[in-house]
Amino acid sequence: TIPQCVIGGATLSVFAAITMTGIRMITGDGVFTARKSTVVGLSVALGVGYGMGANAKILVNTPQFVQLICGESGIVPAAFVAILLNCLLPRDEK
């Protein structure tokens, strides 16, 4: 019963708020370091690239559970890369 344009507007405002909260978290201490830039940049690039349709070719030879987890969206692979980079890259010295 809700028109599609109303749902679209509500969705847009919610995602804009989520994006701005994420940006505030990344730059919270006022310093955007090379480590933060690497983690965020690579994760976003992978998520966008994966979501652009290249995933159909990437997942052809992977096990079924990998295809199920990664699905059609780049969100899950981007999250995995962000977590992995956050654990592997050395922390900045204070």
MOPAC internal coordinates of N, CA, C and O (Angstrom, degrees):
PM7 1SCF
backbone

  N    0.0000 0     0.00 0     0.00 0    0    0    0
  C    1.4474 1     0.00 0     0.00 0    1    0    0
  C    1.5253 1   111.76 1     0.00 0    2    1    0
  O    1.2310 1   119.92 1   167.65 1    3    2    1
  N    1.3281 1   117.76 1   -12.35 1    3    2    1
  C    1.4634 1   120.49 1   178.08 1    5    3    2
  C    1.5299 1   108.39 1   -90.18 1    6    5    3
  O    1.2310 1   119.89 1   -50.15 1    7    6    5
  N    1.3267 1   117.81 1   129.85 1    7    6    5
  C    1.4692 1   120.40 1   179.56 1    9    7    6
  C    1.5365 1   112.05 1   -62.39 1   10    9    7
  O    1.2310 1   120.57 1   -31.97 1   11   10    9
  N    1.3174 1   116.51 1   148.03 1   11   10    9
  C    1.4647 1   121.78 1  -178.72 1   13   11   10
  C    1.5244 1   112.11 1   -60.48 1   14   13   11
  O    1.2310 1   119.97 1   145.48 1   15   14   13
  N    1.3343 1   117.67 1   -34.52 1   15   14   13
  C    1.4594 1   119.37 1  -179.24 1   17   15   14
  C    1.5300 1   111.06 1   -67.02 1   18   17   15
  O    1.2310 1   119.68 1   147.20 1   19   18   17
  N    1.3173 1   118.22 1   -32.80 1   19   18   17
  C    1.4657 1   121.51 1   177.62 1   21   19   18
  C    1.5269 1   109.89 1   -70.39 1   22   21   19
  O    1.2310 1   120.13 1   136.88 1   23   22   21
  N    1.3209 1   117.35 1   -43.12 1   23   22   21
  C    1.4634 1   121.24 1   177.48 1   25   23   22
  C    1.5260 1   110.14 1   -63.09 1   26   25   23
  O    1.2310 1   120.35 1   138.92 1   27   26   25
  N    1.3279 1   116.93 1   -41.08 1   27   26   25
  C    1.4688 1   120.91 1   178.49 1   29   27   26
  C    1.5189 1   111.62 1   -62.95 1   30   29   27
  O    1.2310 1   120.12 1   137.07 1   31   30   29
  N    1.3174 1   117.37 1   -42.93 1   31   30   29
  C    1.4643 1   120.72 1   178.52 1   33   31   30
  C    1.5136 1   112.21 1   -65.60 1   34   33   31
  O    1.2310 1   120.44 1   138.61 1   35   34   33
  N    1.3279 1   116.76 1   -41.39 1   35   34   33
  C    1.4655 1   120.38 1   178.37 1   37   35   34
  C    1.5242 1   110.58 1   -65.55 1   38   37   35
  O    1.2310 1   120.38 1   138.17 1   39   38   37
  N    1.3235 1   116.87 1   -41.83 1   39   38   37
  C    1.4584 1   121.10 1   178.89 1   41   39   38
  C    1.5206 1   110.73 1   -63.21 1   42   41   39
  O    1.2310 1   120.23 1   136.68 1   43   42   41
  N    1.3119 1   117.16 1   -43.32 1   43   42   41
  C    1.4556 1   121.61 1   179.57 1   45   43   42
  C    1.5284 1   111.12 1   -60.17 1   46   45   43
  O    1.2310 1   120.41 1   134.83 1   47   46   45
  N    1.3188 1   116.82 1   -45.17 1   47   46   45
  C    1.4688 1   119.17 1  -179.18 1   49   47   46
  C    1.5230 1   111.92 1   -68.31 1   50   49   47
  O    1.2310 1   119.80 1   144.01 1   51   50   49
  N    1.3217 1   117.99 1   -35.99 1   51   50   49
  C    1.4692 1   120.94 1   177.99 1   53   51   50
  C    1.5224 1   110.21 1   -66.32 1   54   53   51
  O    1.2310 1   119.88 1   133.54 1   55   54   53
  N    1.3269 1   117.83 1   -46.46 1   55   54   53
  C    1.4570 1   120.17 1   179.94 1   57   55   54
  C    1.5170 1   111.99 1   -67.13 1   58   57   55
  O    1.2310 1   119.71 1   146.98 1   59   58   57
  N    1.3124 1   118.16 1   -33.02 1   59   58   57
  C    1.4618 1   120.85 1   175.69 1   61   59   58
  C    1.5275 1   110.18 1   -64.82 1   62   61   59
  O    1.2310 1   120.15 1   138.52 1   63   62   61
  N    1.3180 1   117.32 1   -41.48 1   63   62   61
  C    1.4686 1   120.94 1   178.51 1   65   63   62
  C    1.5241 1   110.81 1   -65.55 1   66   65   63
  O    1.2310 1   120.03 1   139.23 1   67   66   65
  N    1.3209 1   117.56 1   -40.77 1   67   66   65
  C    1.4641 1   121.49 1   178.54 1   69   67   66
  C    1.5274 1   110.23 1   -64.28 1   70   69   67
  O    1.2310 1   120.32 1   136.82 1   71   70   69
  N    1.3210 1   117.00 1   -43.18 1   71   70   69
  C    1.4597 1   121.15 1   179.24 1   73   71   70
  C    1.5215 1   111.17 1   -61.96 1   74   73   71
  O    1.2310 1   120.30 1   134.32 1   75   74   73
  N    1.3094 1   117.04 1   -45.68 1   75   74   73
  C    1.4630 1   120.31 1  -179.46 1   77   75   74
  C    1.5305 1   111.28 1   -66.04 1   78   77   75
  O    1.2310 1   119.73 1   144.33 1   79   78   77
  N    1.3149 1   118.12 1   -35.67 1   79   78   77
  C    1.4592 1   120.74 1   176.04 1   81   79   78
  C    1.5248 1   110.28 1   -63.84 1   82   81   79
  O    1.2310 1   120.38 1   138.02 1   83   82   81
  N    1.3232 1   116.88 1   -41.98 1   83   82   81
  C    1.4626 1   120.92 1   177.52 1   85   83   82
  C    1.5125 1   112.11 1   -63.37 1   86   85   83
  O    1.2310 1   120.28 1   137.93 1   87   86   85
  N    1.3194 1   117.07 1   -42.07 1   87   86   85
  C    1.4629 1   120.29 1   178.40 1   89   87   86
  C    1.5263 1   110.30 1   -64.47 1   90   89   87
  O    1.2310 1   120.02 1   139.61 1   91   90   89
  N    1.3207 1   117.57 1   -40.39 1   91   90   89
  C    1.4639 1   120.72 1   177.30 1   93   91   90
  C    1.5265 1   111.39 1   -63.27 1   94   93   91
  O    1.2310 1   120.31 1   142.80 1   95   94   93
  N    1.3388 1   117.01 1   -37.20 1   95   94   93
  C    1.4644 1   120.23 1   178.75 1   97   95   94
  C    1.5255 1   111.04 1   -67.15 1   98   97   95
  O    1.2310 1   120.44 1   139.92 1   99   98   97
  N    1.3207 1   116.77 1   -40.08 1   99   98   97
  C    1.4626 1   121.06 1  -178.74 1  101   99   98
  C    1.5234 1   110.76 1   -66.45 1  102  101   99
  O    1.2310 1   120.39 1   137.98 1  103  102  101
  N    1.3066 1   116.86 1   -42.02 1  103  102  101
  C    1.4623 1   121.23 1  -176.64 1  105  103  102
  C    1.5210 1   111.89 1  -100.78 1  106  105  103
  O    1.2310 1   119.68 1  -160.32 1  107  106  105
  N    1.3257 1   118.21 1    19.68 1  107  106  105
  C    1.4592 1   123.05 1  -174.14 1  109  107  106
  C    1.5079 1   115.35 1   -57.26 1  110  109  107
  O    1.2310 1   119.89 1   140.94 1  111  110  109
  N    1.3339 1   117.81 1   -39.06 1  111  110  109
  C    1.4538 1   118.74 1  -178.27 1  113  111  110
  C    1.5225 1   112.13 1   -87.37 1  114  113  111
  O    1.2310 1   120.30 1  -175.59 1  115  114  113
  N    1.3084 1   117.03 1     4.41 1  115  114  113
  C    1.4554 1   120.73 1   176.65 1  117  115  114
  C    1.5149 1   114.00 1    86.69 1  118  117  115
  O    1.2310 1   119.92 1   172.97 1  119  118  117
  N    1.3186 1   117.76 1    -7.03 1  119  118  117
  C    1.4516 1   120.69 1  -178.06 1  121  119  118
  C    1.5266 1   108.69 1  -122.58 1  122  121  119
  O    1.2310 1   121.03 1   -59.45 1  123  122  121
  N    1.3079 1   115.63 1   120.55 1  123  122  121
  C    1.4535 1   120.31 1   177.31 1  125  123  122
  C    1.5226 1   107.02 1   -98.65 1  126  125  123
  O    1.2310 1   120.28 1   -85.35 1  127  126  125
  N    1.3170 1   117.07 1    94.65 1  127  126  125
  C    1.4587 1   122.57 1  -172.94 1  129  127  126
  C    1.5247 1   111.71 1   -78.69 1  130  129  127
  O    1.2310 1   121.34 1   -10.17 1  131  130  129
  N    1.3301 1   115.04 1   169.83 1  131  130  129
  C    1.4651 1   120.93 1   177.90 1  133  131  130
  C    1.5237 1   110.39 1   -63.68 1  134  133  131
  O    1.2310 1   120.19 1   145.01 1  135  134  133
  N    1.3304 1   117.24 1   -34.99 1  135  134  133
  C    1.4678 1   121.11 1   178.95 1  137  135  134
  C    1.5223 1   110.74 1   -64.30 1  138  137  135
  O    1.2310 1   120.75 1   131.67 1  139  138  137
  N    1.3277 1   116.17 1   -48.33 1  139  138  137
  C    1.4612 1   120.00 1   178.42 1  141  139  138
  C    1.5273 1   110.73 1   -62.13 1  142  141  139
  O    1.2310 1   120.59 1   139.16 1  143  142  141
  N    1.3108 1   116.48 1   -40.84 1  143  142  141
  C    1.4623 1   120.63 1   179.65 1  145  143  142
  C    1.5234 1   111.26 1   -62.95 1  146  145  143
  O    1.2310 1   120.30 1   140.44 1  147  146  145
  N    1.3232 1   117.04 1   -39.56 1  147  146  145
  C    1.4607 1   121.07 1   179.56 1  149  147  146
  C    1.5239 1   111.16 1   -67.24 1  150  149  147
  O    1.2310 1   120.23 1   132.52 1  151  150  149
  N    1.3135 1   117.17 1   -47.48 1  151  150  149
  C    1.4646 1   121.27 1  -178.75 1  153  151  150
  C    1.5250 1   110.35 1   -61.78 1  154  153  151
  O    1.2310 1   120.51 1   130.17 1  155  154  153
  N    1.3083 1   116.64 1   -49.83 1  155  154  153
  C    1.4737 1   120.58 1  -177.49 1  157  155  154
  C    1.5217 1   110.78 1   -69.21 1  158  157  155
  O    1.2310 1   120.34 1   134.18 1  159  158  157
  N    1.3188 1   116.96 1   -45.82 1  159  158  157
  C    1.4643 1   120.50 1  -176.68 1  161  159  158
  C    1.5141 1   113.58 1   -62.22 1  162  161  159
  O    1.2310 1   120.41 1   132.25 1  163  162  161
  N    1.3254 1   116.82 1   -47.75 1  163  162  161
  C    1.4662 1   119.72 1  -179.79 1  165  163  162
  C    1.5236 1   111.99 1   -67.34 1  166  165  163
  O    1.2310 1   120.56 1   142.28 1  167  166  165
  N    1.3080 1   116.53 1   -37.72 1  167  166  165
  C    1.4624 1   119.65 1   179.67 1  169  167  166
  C    1.5258 1   111.53 1   -66.55 1  170  169  167
  O    1.2310 1   120.90 1   134.34 1  171  170  169
  N    1.3092 1   115.88 1   -45.66 1  171  170  169
  C    1.4745 1   119.52 1   179.30 1  173  171  170
  C    1.5251 1   110.40 1   -65.67 1  174  173  171
  O    1.2310 1   120.03 1   137.31 1  175  174  173
  N    1.3210 1   117.54 1   -42.69 1  175  174  173
  C    1.4623 1   120.46 1   179.66 1  177  175  174
  C    1.5270 1   111.31 1   -61.45 1  178  177  175
  O    1.2310 1   120.55 1   136.95 1  179  178  177
  N    1.3297 1   116.56 1   -43.05 1  179  178  177
  C    1.4621 1   119.50 1   178.33 1  181  179  178
  C    1.5237 1   110.89 1   -64.66 1  182  181  179
  O    1.2310 1   120.61 1   135.69 1  183  182  181
  N    1.3247 1   116.43 1   -44.31 1  183  182  181
  C    1.4610 1   120.30 1  -179.11 1  185  183  182
  C    1.5125 1   112.80 1   -62.03 1  186  185  183
  O    1.2310 1   120.65 1   137.11 1  187  186  185
  N    1.3200 1   116.36 1   -42.89 1  187  186  185
  C    1.4697 1   120.11 1   179.80 1  189  187  186
  C    1.5231 1   110.36 1   -70.02 1  190  189  187
  O    1.2310 1   120.58 1   135.25 1  191  190  189
  N    1.3350 1   116.50 1   -44.75 1  191  190  189
  C    1.4655 1   120.07 1   179.97 1  193  191  190
  C    1.5148 1   112.21 1   -63.25 1  194  193  191
  O    1.2310 1   120.83 1   138.67 1  195  194  193
  N    1.3082 1   116.02 1   -41.33 1  195  194  193
  C    1.4628 1   120.89 1   179.68 1  197  195  194
  C    1.5286 1   110.31 1   -66.78 1  198  197  195
  O    1.2310 1   120.95 1   141.12 1  199  198  197
  N    1.3084 1   115.78 1   -38.88 1  199  198  197
  C    1.4607 1   120.37 1  -179.11 1  201  199  198
  C    1.5166 1   114.00 1   -73.01 1  202  201  199
  O    1.2310 1   120.12 1   167.14 1  203  202  201
  N    1.3326 1   117.39 1   -12.86 1  203  202  201
  C    1.4613 1   121.05 1  -178.21 1  205  203  202
  C    1.5276 1   112.93 1   -80.78 1  206  205  203
  O    1.2310 1   119.97 1  -178.87 1  207  206  205
  N    1.3213 1   117.67 1     1.13 1  207  206  205
  C    1.4609 1   119.68 1   174.73 1  209  207  206
  C    1.5095 1   114.66 1   112.06 1  210  209  207
  O    1.2310 1   119.75 1   175.75 1  211  210  209
  N    1.3118 1   118.09 1    -4.25 1  211  210  209
  C    1.4589 1   120.33 1   179.92 1  213  211  210
  C    1.5264 1   111.33 1   -72.48 1  214  213  211
  O    1.2310 1   120.25 1   165.39 1  215  214  213
  N    1.3361 1   117.12 1   -14.61 1  215  214  213
  C    1.4598 1   120.69 1  -176.22 1  217  215  214
  C    1.5228 1   113.14 1   -63.60 1  218  217  215
  O    1.2310 1   119.45 1   152.93 1  219  218  217
  N    1.3131 1   118.66 1   -27.07 1  219  218  217
  C    1.4659 1   120.53 1  -179.43 1  221  219  218
  C    1.5261 1   110.61 1   -63.13 1  222  221  219
  O    1.2310 1   120.23 1   143.27 1  223  222  221
  N    1.3201 1   117.17 1   -36.73 1  223  222  221
  C    1.4567 1   120.93 1   179.45 1  225  223  222
  C    1.5252 1   111.57 1   -81.45 1  226  225  223
  O    1.2310 1   120.36 1   148.12 1  227  226  225
  N    1.3046 1   116.91 1   -31.88 1  227  226  225
  C    1.4576 1   120.88 1  -176.32 1  229  227  226
  C    1.5271 1   111.32 1   -69.65 1  230  229  227
  O    1.2310 1   120.26 1   139.58 1  231  230  229
  N    1.3214 1   117.12 1   -40.42 1  231  230  229
  C    1.4603 1   121.39 1  -171.58 1  233  231  230
  C    1.5226 1   114.81 1   -91.41 1  234  233  231
  O    1.2310 1   119.32 1  -175.26 1  235  234  233
  N    1.3071 1   118.90 1     4.74 1  235  234  233
  C    1.4663 1   121.32 1  -174.96 1  237  235  234
  C    1.5279 1   112.04 1   -58.54 1  238  237  235
  O    1.2310 1   119.79 1   137.27 1  239  238  237
  N    1.3213 1   118.00 1   -42.73 1  239  238  237
  C    1.4683 1   121.32 1  -174.48 1  241  239  238
  C    1.5240 1   113.16 1  -101.65 1  242  241  239
  O    1.2310 1   119.92 1  -163.87 1  243  242  241
  N    1.3147 1   117.76 1    16.13 1  243  242  241
  C    1.4614 1   120.45 1   179.45 1  245  243  242
  C    1.5249 1   110.18 1   -94.72 1  246  245  243
  O    1.2310 1   120.38 1   -20.54 1  247  246  245
  N    1.3313 1   116.87 1   159.46 1  247  246  245
  C    1.4721 1   119.72 1   177.25 1  249  247  246
  C    1.5343 1   111.36 1   -61.50 1  250  249  247
  O    1.2310 1   120.99 1   -21.10 1  251  250  249
  N    1.3124 1   115.71 1   158.90 1  251  250  249
  C    1.4642 1   121.99 1  -176.41 1  253  251  250
  C    1.5304 1   112.00 1   -60.38 1  254  253  251
  O    1.2310 1   119.99 1   141.63 1  255  254  253
  N    1.3471 1   117.62 1   -38.37 1  255  254  253
  C    1.4714 1   119.08 1  -178.25 1  257  255  254
  C    1.5267 1   111.69 1   -66.03 1  258  257  255
  O    1.2310 1   120.02 1   148.46 1  259  258  257
  N    1.3468 1   117.57 1   -31.54 1  259  258  257
  C    1.4665 1   120.10 1   176.44 1  261  259  258
  C    1.5219 1   109.78 1   -67.61 1  262  261  259
  O    1.2310 1   120.63 1   138.21 1  263  262  261
  N    1.3212 1   116.40 1   -41.79 1  263  262  261
  C    1.4584 1   120.27 1   178.18 1  265  263  262
  C    1.5202 1   111.10 1   -64.28 1  266  265  263
  O    1.2310 1   120.44 1   143.59 1  267  266  265
  N    1.3260 1   116.76 1   -36.41 1  267  266  265
  C    1.4556 1   121.06 1   179.03 1  269  267  266
  C    1.5253 1   111.49 1   -67.88 1  270  269  267
  O    1.2310 1   120.50 1   136.53 1  271  270  269
  N    1.3317 1   116.65 1   -43.47 1  271  270  269
  C    1.4616 1   120.56 1  -178.81 1  273  271  270
  C    1.5276 1   111.21 1   -68.44 1  274  273  271
  O    1.2310 1   120.43 1   133.95 1  275  274  273
  N    1.3045 1   116.79 1   -46.05 1  275  274  273
  C    1.4678 1   120.22 1  -175.83 1  277  275  274
  C    1.5201 1   112.60 1   -76.04 1  278  277  275
  O    1.2310 1   120.39 1   147.03 1  279  278  277
  N    1.3091 1   116.86 1   -32.97 1  279  278  277
  C    1.4539 1   121.08 1   174.71 1  281  279  278
  C    1.5148 1   114.78 1    56.42 1  282  281  279
  O    1.2310 1   121.11 1    34.83 1  283  282  281
  N    1.3136 1   115.47 1  -145.17 1  283  282  281
  C    1.4588 1   122.19 1  -176.61 1  285  283  282
  C    1.5232 1   112.41 1   -98.92 1  286  285  283
  O    1.2310 1   120.20 1   172.30 1  287  286  285
  N    1.3043 1   117.23 1    -7.70 1  287  286  285
  C    1.4524 1   121.18 1  -173.87 1  289  287  286
  C    1.5212 1   110.91 1  -106.45 1  290  289  287
  O    1.2310 1   120.61 1   -25.62 1  291  290  289
  N    1.3184 1   116.45 1   154.38 1  291  290  289
  C    1.4476 1   121.40 1   177.64 1  293  291  290
  C    1.5206 1   113.29 1   -90.08 1  294  293  291
  O    1.2310 1   120.02 1  -176.70 1  295  294  293
  N    1.3249 1   117.56 1     3.30 1  295  294  293
  C    1.4598 1   120.57 1  -175.41 1  297  295  294
  C    1.5232 1   111.61 1   -67.55 1  298  297  295
  O    1.2310 1   119.92 1   133.05 1  299  298  297
  N    1.3163 1   117.76 1   -46.95 1  299  298  297
  C    1.4674 1   120.67 1  -177.08 1  301  299  298
  C    1.5315 1   111.22 1   -65.81 1  302  301  299
  O    1.2310 1   118.73 1   130.78 1  303  302  301
  N    1.3313 1   120.03 1   -49.22 1  303  302  301
  C    1.4733 1   118.34 1   177.21 1  305  303  302
  C    1.5269 1   112.69 1   -61.07 1  306  305  303
  O    1.2310 1   119.87 1   142.37 1  307  306  305
  N    1.3143 1   117.86 1   -37.63 1  307  306  305
  C    1.4687 1   120.61 1   178.47 1  309  307  306
  C    1.5225 1   110.89 1   -64.87 1  310  309  307
  O    1.2310 1   120.24 1   140.30 1  311  310  309
  N    1.3178 1   117.16 1   -39.70 1  311  310  309
  C    1.4631 1   120.39 1   177.85 1  313  311  310
  C    1.5229 1   110.87 1   -65.60 1  314  313  311
  O    1.2310 1   120.01 1   137.99 1  315  314  313
  N    1.3302 1   117.59 1   -42.01 1  315  314  313
  C    1.4601 1   120.76 1   177.46 1  317  315  314
  C    1.5296 1   111.03 1   -60.58 1  318  317  315
  O    1.2310 1   120.31 1   135.66 1  319  318  317
  N    1.3228 1   117.02 1   -44.34 1  319  318  317
  C    1.4678 1   120.77 1   179.89 1  321  319  318
  C    1.5234 1   110.48 1   -64.87 1  322  321  319
  O    1.2310 1   119.95 1   138.64 1  323  322  321
  N    1.3330 1   117.70 1   -41.36 1  323  322  321
  C    1.4630 1   120.78 1   179.26 1  325  323  322
  C    1.5295 1   110.73 1   -62.31 1  326  325  323
  O    1.2310 1   120.08 1   135.71 1  327  326  325
  N    1.3184 1   117.45 1   -44.29 1  327  326  325
  C    1.4632 1   121.02 1   179.28 1  329  327  326
  C    1.5247 1   110.44 1   -65.46 1  330  329  327
  O    1.2310 1   120.40 1   135.56 1  331  330  329
  N    1.3207 1   116.84 1   -44.44 1  331  330  329
  C    1.4593 1   121.31 1   180.00 1  333  331  330
  C    1.5262 1   111.36 1   -62.04 1  334  333  331
  O    1.2310 1   120.01 1   132.28 1  335  334  333
  N    1.3314 1   117.59 1   -47.72 1  335  334  333
  C    1.4646 1   120.64 1   179.02 1  337  335  334
  C    1.5229 1   111.34 1   -64.39 1  338  337  335
  O    1.2310 1   120.21 1   142.28 1  339  338  337
  N    1.3160 1   117.21 1   -37.72 1  339  338  337
  C    1.4560 1   120.58 1   179.31 1  341  339  338
  C    1.5253 1   111.02 1   -63.70 1  342  341  339
  O    1.2310 1   120.39 1   146.70 1  343  342  341
  N    1.3212 1   116.85 1   -33.30 1  343  342  341
  C    1.4640 1   120.46 1   179.10 1  345  343  342
  C    1.5267 1   112.11 1   -81.01 1  346  345  343
  O    1.2310 1   119.78 1   145.33 1  347  346  345
  N    1.3368 1   118.03 1   -34.67 1  347  346  345
  C    1.4563 1   121.38 1  -173.08 1  349  347  346
  C    1.5213 1   114.41 1   -87.22 1  350  349  347
  O    1.2310 1   119.64 1   142.22 1  351  350  349
  N    1.3059 1   118.30 1   -37.78 1  351  350  349
  C    1.4638 1   120.06 1  -176.71 1  353  351  350
  C    1.5220 1   110.51 1   -72.31 1  354  353  351
  O    1.2310 1   120.52 1   -40.22 1  355  354  353
  N    1.3355 1   116.60 1   139.78 1  355  354  353
  C    1.4655 1   118.40 1  -179.20 1  357  355  354
  C    1.5268 1   111.88 1   -65.48 1  358  357  355
  O    1.2310 1   121.06 1   -36.21 1  359  358  357
  N    1.3073 1   115.58 1   143.79 1  359  358  357
  C    1.4710 1   121.42 1  -179.98 1  361  359  358
  C    1.5227 1   110.03 1   -70.00 1  362  361  359
  O    1.2310 1   120.93 1   -27.52 1  363  362  361
  N    1.3228 1   115.82 1   152.48 1  363  362  361
  C    1.4632 1   120.86 1   175.88 1  365  363  362
  C    1.5147 1   109.46 1   -74.47 1  366  365  363
  O    1.2310 1   121.23 1   -37.29 1  367  366  365
  N    1.3134 1   115.25 1   142.71 1  367  366  365
  C    1.4615 1   119.15 1   176.33 1  369  367  366
  C    1.5094 1   109.50 1   -79.29 1  370  369  367
  O    1.2310 1   120.69 1   -40.74 1  371  370  369
  N    1.3083 1   116.28 1   139.26 1  371  370  369
  C    1.4740 1   120.31 1  -178.46 1  373  371  370
  C    1.5078 1   109.96 1   -82.73 1  374  373  371
  O    1.2310 1   120.10 1   180.00 1  375  374  373

